[in-house]
């Protein structure tokens, strides 16, 4: 009765029917919708089933109550051999009941409790229940929350399990102590066939113990130890243990810390593995020496079908050795060598090795240094790969010659489903060849040729090749040089693509004629999810056509039309087309020519968009009243950008001043630039980034009410301990009621000199900025040495408390966490941009300083360490503070080591917050390193995802993207971190185009706010803004990189702060 959609009501009926069946031997109820009520009924019906040998209830909705009932029902089933209750919601209580029921199951051979919520207490009970099950053959408890204590109990229970064949403990929290216990327990299991401990926390010590236990495991066929913390020492021990395992067919040790020494040992151990089918060593630290050893070890493995060594440090020498080893691998189907350092020489060797691999289906060598010569060799090798399904050569240096060779090699690959060659140097000639090769690819679902040099001729050829590819779902040719002619051809090719979901054609040269053709082609694509046409030359006519085509796109989530020439007529048409798109989340039409008529049409169309998270309409011609109406028609938590600042629904309190234009470059460029230079010069000479000095009469913004200390004392019952809800070095926080509202009162310690400075800094900061994602300060008190700040009370506490599930609160779901990420970035972008050329630095951004309101929207708090710029600049052109404070795990290297501050300082802290949201773990350098290793492993971070969440596939994909953003934010070099503006674009799914004005956000080294539009001469090493360049030259400053005396600057748009 599997996969029948059986509910609790159905289970009650089934249970009733089973009560009289005393000879039941097998019951299958897997993959249904049975919850606790149904499980309790089934459990009751099982009480007299002495002959029951097989029970399968996996993939239901059973939690502890149901599991306890099942366990009780199984107490008398002494003949039980097979029990599966995996993929449910069973915790420790349920596992303890099951463990108790297993004590008399001498014949139990197979137990599967995977993908539940079992911790150490439950694991110990299961282990105790298994003590007498000497015939156990397989045990699966993966995907739970088992740590060392649980693993130690399980290991102890194995000592009499001589027949154990399969052990799967992957994706738990087992460290070295637990691994050692498991290894000791396995000493007598000489028949072990498969061991899986992937995605735990095993280091060298645990790996050494496991390796030692392998010495008598000649029958071992499957070993999975990926995504742990195993280095060379552990790898050598594992390799030594595997030398006698001649039957090994699958070896996976990806995403560890294995270098050349460990790889050399593994290579030596592989020499007698003739039946080895799969080897995964990706995301380690293996260089050429290790790759050569692995290659030598694979010489005899003629059965090899999959080899994964991407994301290592392999260069041409290692690739040449691998290529040589591949020559006798006729069965090879998957080869991944992406993200290494392989150039043409290595690519040629790999290609030569593939000539006999006629079974090849997946081939990836993206993100290497392959040029035309390497691509030509690869193309030649592909001629016999009729079954090739996936080819990825993105992010290389392939031009037209190489692309033509690849295309020729693909002629016979009629099974091709995915082709990725974006970010190369392909022009029209190469695109024409690729287009010709696509003509017999009916199953092609993904084509990515973005970020090349393809014009109309190449685009037309690609379009012709796609005519028969009716399965196409994703199409990307953004960031090329496509105009109307190419777009018209593409539009024609899209007409029969009913399943098309994603189209990216942004950052090209498409005008109205091309947009009309694209729109016509999309009319039948009712599955469309995302359309990117930003940074083109589209006017009203093209927008009207697109609007018409959108009318049947109910599932449309992302629409990017920014940086075009669309006016009211086009905006009205787009708005009408969006009426039925109730799933819309991201909508951008910034930098156009939209007035009030278009804005009000958009406002009307957005009223039924409950999921709208991003609305960008900045830099149009919309009046304040229309903006106000728009703000009232969108969800409260939607990020709404208009006129270059966030527009929010009206609320009490002051707002930041509206940014004023810096200067009118068209009317008086020289005078304006000189004036700006003088302004910056004054700032450089007179401002410093230093904490405010304690003062009894600090200047306070009068818009925040000042109340007497007595008022707050009464509100907190004389600061009673019963009202205390938190505290720290600064003092204590109390709950209270003020003016009829629940508030939090922060009372600073009277003897804290630094606390006084932080009080004044926070009060000044929060008086300048009012935003829905910044905590609101209600009033303050200041009398003698007593100082209090009064905030709105945040009902759900801090993000850190919720991640820790403090007080037994439920875990934050992924939707809430993603919203929190966006809320924080929105707040930080606001404080950095609301006042022109005066960004605010938080300098203590962390999850304990981000609070959650009743609806789990985030607000940034604790601005006590904030600094404002412009500031003192040292001889190396950095903003510098003499006092470094904050929380160590969140502080970037420049601030921590040298006191250097920029708008990227808080971005680093934000990156750590993102990792906490994804993993639930405490911030640490180890956490950052672990996630980085996971990201290198084929874009899968399942092992580190917070196990408190029930992850859907969509949520995992979203978390993957967030983790990648976090890695960028945590770049050691500030210049490589994104700004908060760029982070918001990424979170919204927008791909910034090369032609889009907002895409260039590199901040000036000096003022931290203006774009980098001046390259310093004569060395050309650094870029700042024009105004700061003038000041530096006037002061006879030197280059911050090479120290050469600056003489002049070259004006332009530079997308790098440093230019080597």
N, C-alpha and C positions, 0 to 999 in steps of 0.2 A: 504494500500500500504506500509506495514511495511516490513523491512528486504529484500528489493528488490534491494539494491545497487543503488538507485536513485541518480543521479548526478545533478549538476546545469543545465546542458543541458536538462535532463529529466524533471526537475522541471519547466523549462520555458514552456515546452509543456503542462504539467499538468495545470499550471496556465492559459495558454491560453484557455484550455478547460473549466476551471471553471468560466470564466468571465461571461458567459451567464446563469449560474446556480444560480438563485436568491433564491432558496429554500434550499440550502445546510445546513444541520444540523450537520454533523460530517465529520471531515477530519483527517485521520491518515497517517502520513508520518514519523513515528519514525524509528530509527535504519537504517538510510540511509547515504548518503554522500553529503547531501545538504549543501552548503555554503551560503555566503552572497548573491551572485547573484541569486541563486535559491530562497532564502528566500524573497528577494526583489520582485521577480516576484509573489510569492505566496501572499505576503502582498498586492500587488496591486490588485490581483484578489479577495481578501476578502472584499474589500471596500463596496460592496452592499449586504453583507451576513447578513441580519438582523436576520435571524433565526438560525445562527450558534450557536450551544450549546456545541460542543466538538471539541477541536483542540489539536492534539498531534504531536509535532515535536521534541521529545526528541532524544538524541543520534545522533546528526548530527554534522555539523561543522560551526554552525551559530555564528557569533560574533555581535558586536554592530550594524553595518550597517544593517545586516539582521534583528536583533531584532527590531530596530526602524521601519523598514518597516512593519514587522508583527504587531507591536503595532498600527501603523497608520491604517492598514487594519482592525483592530478589533474595531476601535473607535465606529462604528455604530452597532456592534454586541451586543446589550443590553441583549440578551437572553443567553449569554455565561455562562455555568455552570462549564466547565472542561477545564483547560488550562495547558498543559505540554510543557515546552521548556527546560527541564533539560538536563544535560550532553552535553552542548555545550561550547561556548567560550564567553559568554555574560559578559560584564563588567558593570560599573556603568552607562555609557551612554545608553546602551540598556535597563538596568533595569529601568532607569528614564523614558524612553519612554513607557515601559510596564506599569509602575505605573500610568502614566498619562492616559493611555487607560483604566485602570481598574475603574476609578472613577464612571462610570455609570453602573457598572456590579453588580446590586443589587442581582442577582440570583447566583452569583459565589459561587460554593461549594468546588471546588478542585483547588489548585494552586501549581504547582511544578516547581521551578526554581533551583533545586539542581545542584551541580557539575558544577558551572560556575565560574566566577571571580568577583562576585558582592561584593562590599565593603559597607561601611557605607552610602555613598551618594545614591547608588542604593537601599539599604535596606530602607532608609527613604522614598524614592519615592514610593516603593512598599507598605509600611505601610500606607502612605497617600492615595494611590489608594484604599486600602482595607477598608477605614473608613466606607463606605456605604454598604459593603458586609456583612450584618448581618447574612446571612445564611451560612457563611463559615464553612465547616466541616473539611477540612484538608489543612494544609499549610506545604510544604516541601521546605526549602531553605538551606539544609545542603551542606557541602563541598564548601563553598564560603570563603569570607574574611571579614565577618561581625564582627565588634567589639562592644563595649559598646554603642556607639552612635546609630548604626543601631538597636541594640537589644532594646534600650530604645524606639525608634520610633515604632518598631513592638509591643512591650508590650502595648504601649498607644493605638494602633489600636485594641487591643483585648477586650477592656472594654465592647463592645457591642456584643461580639461573644459568646453568651450563648450556642450555639450548637456546638462549636468547639470540635472535637473528636480527631484529630491527629495533633500534632505539632512536626516537626523534624528540629532541628537547629544544628545537630551534626557537628563536624569538622569545626568550625569557630574560632573566636578569642574573644569570649564573656567572660567577667570577672564578678566580683561580681555586679557591677553597672548594667550591662545589665541583669544579672540573676534576680536581684531584680525587675527590670521593667517588665520582662516577667512574673514573679510570681504574681505581682500586677495585671497585665492584665488578668491573668487566674482566678482571684477570682470568677468571675461569670460563668466560663465555667464548670458547674457542671457535664456535660456529658463527660468530657475529658476521653478518653480511652488510649491514648498513648502519652508519652512525652519523646523525645530523645534530650538530650543536651550533648551527649558524645563528648569527644575530644575538650573541650574548656579550659577556664582558670578560672573555677569557684572554689572559696574557701569556707570557712566556712560561711561567710556572705551571699553569694549568695545561698548556700545550705539551710541556715536557712529560707530565704525568700521563697524558693521553698517548703520546708517542711510545712511552715505555709499555703501556698496556697492549699495543698493537703487535708486539713481537711474536705472539703466538696466534695471530689472526690471519692465517694464510688464505682463508676464504673471503676476506673482506672485499667487497665490490664497490661500495659507495661510501665516500667520505666527504662530509660537508662541514667545513669549519670557517666559512666566510663571515665577514662582518664581525670580527672580534678585535683583539688588540695584540695579535701574535706578531712578534718580530723575528729576527734571524735566529735567535737562540731557540725559540719554540719551533720554528719551521725546520731547523736541523733535526730536532728531536722527532718531529712527526715523520720526516723523511727517513730517518734511521728505522723507525718502527714499521715503515711501509716496505722495506726492502724485500721481505718475504711474501708480501701480499701480491703475488703474481696475477691474481684474478681481478685486480682493481679495474673497474670500467669507468668510474666517475670520481674525479678529485676536484674539489672546489675549496679554494682558500683565498677568495677575492676579498678586497676591502679590509686588509690587515696592514701591517707595517713591515712587510717582508722586503728586504733589499737583495742585493746581489748574492751575499753569502747564503741566505736562506734559499734563494732560487737555485743556486748551484747544488746545494744538497738535495733539493727536490728533483732537479734534473738527473742527478746520479741515481736516485731511487726509482726513476721511471724507466730505466733502461731495460728491465725485464717485463714491462707492462704491455705485452703484445695486444691485449684486448682493450686497452684504454680507449674509451669512446669520447669522453668529455673532460676537458681541463680548463678550469677557470682560475686565473690569477690576476684578474683586472684590479685596478685601484690599489696598487701596492707601490713600492719604490724600486722596482726592478729596472736596472739599466742594461747596457749591452752585455756585460759579463754574465749576468744572470740569464738573460734571454738566450745567449749562446749555449749555456748549459742546459736550459730547458729544451732547446732545439735538438741538442745531441741526445738527450734522454728520450725524445720522441721518435728517433730514427726507426725503431722497430714497431712503433704503434700504428700499424697499417689499418687498424679499425677506427682510427680517430675520425669523429664526425663533427665535433665542435671544439674550437680553440678560442678562448677569450683572454686577451692580454692588453686590453685597452687601458688607458689612463695609467701609464707607467712612465719610465724615462728611457724608453728604447729608441735608439738611433739607427743609423744605417747599418752598422756592424751587426747589431742584434737582429735587425730585420733580414739581413742577408742570410744569417744562420737559420732563422725561422723558414725563410723561403726554400733553402736547401732541404730542410727536414720535411717540407710539404710535398716533395716530388712523388712520393709513393702513397699519398693520402687520397685515393680515388673516391673514398666515401665521405670526404669532408663536405659538410653542408653549411657550417657557420664559421666565419672567421672575423673576429673583431680585433683590430689593431689601432683603433681611434685614439686621439689625444696622447700621442707620443711625440717623438722628434724625428720621424722618418722622412727622409728626402727622396729624391729621384732614384738614387742608387739602391736604397732599401726597397722602394716600391717596385723597381724592376726585378729584384730578386724574389720578392713575394709573388709577383705576377708570374714569373717563370715557374715557381713551385706550384702554382695553381693550374698549370696547363692540363694536368691529368685529373683535376677535381671536377669532374663533369656533374657531380651531384650538388654543387654549391647553390645555396638558396639565399643566404644572408651574408653580405660582405660590407664591412665598415672600416674605412680608413680616414674618417673626417678628422679635422684639426691636427694635421701634420704639416709637412713642408713640401708637399708633392707638387711638382710643376708639370709642364707638358711632357717631358721625357718619361717621367713615372706614369703619367696618365696614359701615354701611348702604349706602354708595356701592359698596363692593366687592361686597356681596351682589347689588346690582342689576346690576353688570357681569357677574356669573357666570351669569346666567340663560340665556345662549346658549352656554355652554361645555359642550356635551354630552360632549366628550372629556376633560374635566378629570380627571386621575388623582391629582395631589398638591396639597394645599392646606395650607400651614403659616402660621398666624397666632399662634403661641405667643408668650408674653412680651410682651403688649401690655396695653391697658387696656379691653378689650372686655367690656361687660356684657350683660345680657339682651336689650336692644333690638338691639344690634349682632349678637349671636349669632343672634337670630331672623331678621335680614335675611340673614346668611350662609346659614343653613339654607334659607331660601326660594330663594336663588340656586342652591343645590345640588340642587334638586329634579330637574332634568333631567340632572344629571351622573351617569349610570348607570355610567360607567367608573371612578368614584372608587375608589382603592386605599388612599390614606393621607390622614388628616385629623388635624392637630395644632392644638389650641387650648388647650394647658395654660398655666397661669400667667396667667390672665386674671381677670375678675371675674364669671364666668357663674354664675348661680343656676339654680333649678328651671325658671323660665320659658324661659330660653334653652336649657336642656338638653332641655326638652320639644319645642321647635321642631327642634333638631338630631336628636332621636330620630325625629321624623316624617320628616325628610329622608332618613334612612338606610334607609328601608324598601325602596327599590329599588336598593340597593348590594350586589349579590351578590359583587362582587370585592373588597370592602373587606378589607384585610389588617392595617391599623394604625389604631387609634383611641386618641388621647391627649387626655384631658380632665382630667388631674391638676391639682392646685393651683388649684381653683376654689372655688365655694361651693354645690356641687350636693348636694341632699339626696335623700331617698327618692323624692319625686315625680319629680324629674329623672332619677334613676338608673333608675326603672321605665320611663320613656319611652325612654331610651337602650337599655335592654334589649329593649324591644319592637321598636325599629327594627333591632336586630341579629339578629333571628330568622332572616332570610334570608341573612345574611352568613357563609356557610359557609367562606369562605376566610380568616377572621380568624386572624392569627398573634400579634399583639401588642395587648394591651388594658391601658390605664392609666387608672384613676380614683382613684388614691391622693390623700391630702391633700384630701379633700372632707368632706362631712358626712353620709355614707351610713350608714344604720342597717340593721336586719334586713330591713325591707320592701324597700328598694332592693336589698340583697344577694340576697334571695330571687328577685327579678325577674331580676337578672343571672345568677344560677345557672341559672335556667330557660333563658335565652338561650344559655348556653354549651354546652348539651347536644349540639349538632350541629357543634361546632367541633373536629373531629378533629386539625387541624393547629395548634391553639393552642399557642404555645411560651412566651409570657411573659404573666403576669397580675400586675398591681400594684394591690392594694386596701388597702395599708397606710395607717395614720393616718386612719382613719375611725371609725365608732361601731358596728361590726359585732359582734354577739354570737353566741351559739351557734346560734340559728335561722338567721341569715344565713350563718354558716360552714358549716352542714350543707347549705344550698342550693348554695353555691359548690362544695362538695366533690362533691355529686351531679352538678353540671354538668360537672365536670372528669373524670368517670370515663372518658369515651371519648377524652380528650385525651392520647393516649399519647406525643405529641411534646413534652410539657411540659418546659421547661428551667428556668424560674424562677417561683417563686410567692412573692409578698410579701403577707403578711397581718399584719404587725407593727403594734403600737400600735393595737389595737382592744380589744374587750371579750370575747374568746373564752375560754371555759372548757373543761372536760374534754369535755363533750358535743360541742362544735364540733371540738375537736382530734381526738376519736375518729373523727368523720366524715371529716376531712381525711386522717387516717392511712389509713383504708380506701381513700380515693380514690387514694392515692399508690402503691398496690401494683403498678401496671403502668407506672410512670414510670421506666423504666430509664435514661433520659437526663437525669433531673433533676439540675441542677448547683447551684442556689441555692434554699434554703428559709429564709425569714425569718418567724419566729413570735415574735420578742421583744416585750416589753411587752404581755403579755396576762394572763390569769388561769388559766393552764393548770397543773394539778397532775399527780400521778403517773399517774392513769388516762389522761389525755390524752397525756402524754409517752410512755407505753408504746405507745399506739396509733400515734403518729407514728413511733416507733422501728420498730415492726413494718412500717409502710408503707414505710419506707426500706430494707428488707432488700435489695431488688433494684436500688436506685439506686446502682450502683457508680461512676457518674460524679460523685457529689456532691463539690463543692469548698467550698461555703460553707453553714454550718448555724448558725442563731442562734435560741436560745430563752431569752435572758437576760431578766431582770426578769419572772419568772413565779413559780409556787408549787411548783416541782418538788422532790421529796425524793429519797432514796436509791433507792427502787424505780424511779422514772422514770429517774434517772440511770444505773442499771445496765442498764435496758432499752436506753437510748441507747448505752451502751458496747458492748453485744452487737451492735447493728445497725451499728456503725461499723467493725467488724473487717475488712470487705471494701471499705473506701473508701480505696484507695491515693492518690487525688488530693485528699483532704480537706486544705484549706489553712487554713480558718477554722472554729473551733468556739467559740461564745460561750454560756456557761451561767452567767455571773455573776449575782449578786443573786437566787438561788433559795434553797433550803433543803437543800443537798447537803452531806453530811459530808465531812471531810477524807479519810477512807478511800475513799469513793466517787469523790472527785475523783482520788485517786491511781490507782485502777483505770482510770478514764477516760483518764488521761494515758498509760497503758501500752498502750492499744488503738488509738491514733491514730498517724499517721505522725510521725516524729521532728521534721519541720520544720513541723508544723501549729501555727498560733497558737491556743493554748487559753486562754481567759479564763474564770476562775471566781472567785467571791467578790472581784470588783473587782481582781484582779491576775492576771498570767500564771502558770499552773501548769505546771511542766515536770517531765519525768522526773527522779528523784533523781540527783544527781551530786556528786562530792566538792567540798568548799569551802563557805564561808558563803553564806547567802542573805539577801536584803534582808528587814528585819522586815516582818511583816504589817501593813498599814495599820489603824489603829484609828479607830473612829468619832469624828468631830469633836465632836459633842455630841448629847444626846438632846433634840431640840426639843420633843417631846411632853410631857416631864415638867417641864422647867425652862427654858423658852426665854429668859427675861430674864436669869437668872443665867448661863446658858451664854454668851449673847451678850456680856455684860459681861466675863466671864472671857476670852473670845476677843479682845475689844477690848484688854484689858490685855496679853495675849500679843503681839498684833500691834504695840501701842505699844512694848513692850520691843524687839521685833525691829527696828522702824523706827529706834530710837534707837541701837542697839548693833551692828548687823550691817553689813558692807560687802562688796561684790563686788570683791575685790582679790586679786591673786596671793599665794600664800603667801610669806612672807619667808624667805630662806635661813636654815637653822638646822641645827646639828649634831645636834640631838636632837628632831626633829619627832615629834609623836605619831603612831604607826603602829598600825594594827589588828593585834593579836597573832595573828589567825587566819592570816595569811600568813607562812610560814616564813622566817626570816632565816638565811642561810648565810654562810660565810666567803668572802672574796674569792678565797682560794686554791682553793676548790672550783670556782668558776666559771672561774678561770684555767686549771686543769687540764682542765676540760671543753671549753675553747675552744683548747687547745694554746697557752696563754699569749697568748690573743687574737691568734692567728696570722692574717696577711692571707689565707691560703688558706681560713680559716673565715669571713671577712667576707662578708656577703650584702647589706649595705646600709649607708646612713649619711646624715648631714646635719649641720646646724648643731649639733644636740644631741649628736653623737657617732657611734658606729658600732654595727651590729647583727651578731652572729655566730651561726652555727649550732652546736649542741652537743647532748649527750645528758646528761640529769640525771634521776636516779631511774628509769632505764630508758626514758625518754621523749624523743623529739625535741623540742628547745626552741629558742627564739630568745632570745639574750642581748643586751639593749640596754645598752651601756656609755656613760655620759654623759661628755662632755668634762670633764676635771678643772678647767678654767679657766672653766667656764660658770656664772655666777651665776644666770642665768635658768633654766639647765638643772636646777639644784638645786631651784628652786621648782617646776618642772614635774615633777620626779621625785617630790617630796613630794605634789603635787596628784594625780598619776596613781596613786600607791600608795594614797593615802587613798580615792580614788574607786573603784578596782577592789576594794578590800577591803570596800566597802559593798554592792556589787552583784555578783550572780552570775546569769548568764542565758545561754542557749545562743547568743544573738546578740551577746554581748559577749566580747571576747578574755579568756581566763583568765590571770591572773598566778599563776605557780607558786611563786616565791620571790623574795627580793631580797638584795642585799649592800650594806653601807654601812660603809666604813672610811675615816676621814679625809676626803680629798677625792674618794675613789672611790665611785661609786654605780652599781649594776647592777640592772636589772629583768629577770626571766626569765619569758617567756611560752610558752604552747603554740605550737609551730611550725605555721604554716598552709601546707599543702602547695602551694596554688595561688597564693600571693602576693597582691598587692593587686588590687583591681578595675581600677584604672588600668592596671596592667601587662597584665592580660588583655585590656582593651579595645584596648591598643596592640599586642597579640599579641607581647609581648616574648619573645625567645628562640624565635620561630617557633611559638609555641603556637597551637592552633586558636581561632577566634573563639568567644566565648560565644554560645550560641543564645538565642532570645528567652525560652524557658521559664526558663533559668537567670537571665537578667537580671531577669525579673519577680519571681522568687523573691528575688533580691538586694534589689530595691526593698522587698519586704515585710519581709525580715529586718532591714534598716536601720531602717525605721519602727517595727517591733516593739521593737527595742533602745532606740530613743530614747523611745518612749512609756513603756517600762518605767522608765528612769532619771528620767523626769519625773513619774511617778505612784506609784512603789513606796513612797516614804515620804511620807505626807501633808504637804502644804504645804512640802515641801522638794525641789522639782524640781532636777535637776542640768543645767547647761548644758555642752555639749561645746565649742563655740566654735571648733573646727577640723575640722568634719565635711567630709570630701572623699573622693574615690574612692581616693586613695593611703593613706588611713587606714581603709579598709574592707578586711578580709582575707578570703580564701576558703579553706575547709578542703578536704579531699580530695574531698568530695561537692559542692563549689561552694556551700556554704551560707556566708552572709556573717556576719562578726563585726566589730563596731565596735571600733577600737583607738585608741591615742594620746589618752588622756584628760589629757594634761599641761597643757592650758589650761582645764580645767573650772572652773566657778564654782558655788557653791551659793547659794540664797536661803532665807529672806528676806535683804534687803540694804539698803544705803543708798538712800534715795529722795530725789530732788532736789525743788526747789520745784514742778516741773511733774508730779510723781507718776509718774516713770519710775524703774526700777532702773538704776543708773548705775555704770560702772567707769571708772577713770581710765586704765587701760592696755588699749589695743586691740591684739590680736594675731590671728593666724590667716592665712589665705590670701586675698588680695584678691578673686579671682574668686568666692569663696563667701560673702563677708561682706555682710550686708544694710546698707542705707543708715543705719539708726538706729545700729547698732553701729560702722560705719566712720566716720561723720561726727561722732557725738556721744557714743559710748561707751554708748548705751542698750541694755539687754539685757532680753529677755523669753523666754518659752517659744517664741515664734515666731522667735527668732534662728536657731536650728538648722534650723527648717523652711525658711528661705530657702536655706541651704546644701544641704539635701536636694533642693530643687527643681532646683538645678544638677546634682546627681548624677543625677536622673532624666533630664535632657536628655542627659547623657553616655551613659547606658544606651541611650537610644533612637537616638542618632546615632553613637555611637562617637567623637565629636570631643572635643577638649580644651575645658575650660570657658572661657567668655569672655562678655563682654557681647554681642558680635556673635552668638554662638550663641543666646543668649536672644532677641535681636531677630529672628533668622532664623526660629526656631521659632514665635514669636508671629505673624509674618506668615503662616506656613504654616497656623497654626490658624485664621486668619481666612478662609482660602480653602476654603470648603465642607468643612471637617473632613477635609482630605487633607494628610498630611505625607510622602507617598512620597518627595519630592525630598530630604529630609534624613535618611531612615532609613539606618542603618548598612548599607552595601553588602556588608559581610562576612557578612551573614546571608542565607540563602535564605528569604525572607518568604512565609508562607502568608497567605491572606486573613484568617484568624482572628488570626494574630499581628499583622498590620497594624492590625486593629481594636483589639486590646489595646494596642499601642504608641500608637495615637491617643489612647486614654483616659489613658495614662500621661503623654503630652505635655501634655494638658489639665490634669492634676493638677499638673504641673511649673509651668505658667503661673500657677496659683493660688498655689503655694508661693512664687513669685518676685514676688508683688505688692509694690511698693515700700512701701505702707502695711501695717504689721504687723497691723492689725486685720482686714484682709481675707484674711490667710493662714489656712489651716486648721490646726488642731492635729494632732499626730501621731495622736491618737485618731480624729479625723475622717478623716485620711488612710487609716488602716487600714480604716475602714468603706467608704471609696470603693474601695480596692483589692479589697475583698471583694465589691463590687457592691451593697452595701446602700444604700438610699435613706433617709436619716434623715427621720423623720416629725416633723411639728410637735408631735405629742402625746407623742413619745418622750422620756423624761427625759434620755437620754444625748445628745440632739441639741443641747442648749444647752451649748456648751463654751467660750463666750467667757470668757477668763480675766480675773480682777481685775487692774487696772493696778498695784495695790500689792503684793499677795502672790503674784501670778502663778499661783495654784492654785485658789482658790475661785471659784464661779460668780458672774456679774455679776447679783446680785439686789437691788441698791440703786441707785436713780437719785438723783443728787445734786441738791439743791434750793438756791436757787430757780430756777436757770437750766435745769435738766434736760438738760444737755449731756453729762454723763459718767456711766458706770455702773461701780460697783465691788462688792465683796462687803459684806455688812452690817457685819462686824467692822471692816473697814478704813474704812468710812464713818463709824462711830462715832469712830474715832481721828482722822480728818481733821477732823471737826466739833469735837472736843475741842481740837485744835491750832489751830483757826481757819484751816484751810487754804483755798486758793482753788481754783476750778474750773480744771482743766488746759487748758481751751479758751478760756474768756472771762475768766478771772481774777476773777470775782465771788466775794466771800466766801461760803463755804458756811454754811448755817443749819440744814439738816435733810436727810433723805433719804426717798424713797418706796420701800417694799419691794415686790418683785414678781419676775417672771422676765423678764429683758431679754436679747434675743438680739443686742444690739449693745453694743460697748464705748463707742462715741461715738454720741450721739443729737443730730443737728443741730437 
